[in-house]
Amino acid sequence: MSWSRRALLIAVAAALGGCGFHPLYGGRTAGAYDPDLATIKVASIPNRAGQILALSLRERLNPRGVEAPVRYTLKTVVAVARGDLGIERNATSMRGQVDVVAEYDLIGPGGSIVLHGRSHTISAFNIVLDGYATQVAQDDARDRALADISDDMVTNLSLFVRNRRAASN
């Protein structure tokens, strides 16, 4: 690498560091957590899909399980729908999809809604002749979709607490 390229690389790195750039997806070590995210209490969500999503959110918002005072409460409603794709001439289908929608409100001190969001994802699976294998594939598609929803929700919550922290400084 030539000296001019090295100088340019150092200048760009210094400029990004000086402007307050923080990577949203990278730069965190395993087990690292944001103390502001740890103050979000995840309210229980009804049905099996809700339980899976709530557990995922709790693990992602507070991975160390640190005791923190509750500042916000996250209330979520999840809807899961299954649809058939690839309909054959004999009215059977070869593909299925799981459609998951989550609407959530972050409730702040005093009971006011400080953030409202909606996440949506679709996951597909194969339908085979064995009913048990199809059920396992459908459950796996549901779990993948819920993991995507959890990722999206945590990203939005991270942006919210980061903006709140920046506004208070």
Secondary structure, 3 states (H helix, E strand, C coil): CCHHHHHHHHHHHHHHHHCCCCCCCCCCCCCCCCCCHHHEEECCCCHHHHHHHHHHHHHHHCCCCCCCCCCEEEEEEEEEEEEEEEECCCCCEEEEEEEEEEEEEEECHHHCEEEEEEEEEEEEEECCCCHHHHHHHHHHHHHHHHHHHHHHHHHHHHHHHHHHHHHHC
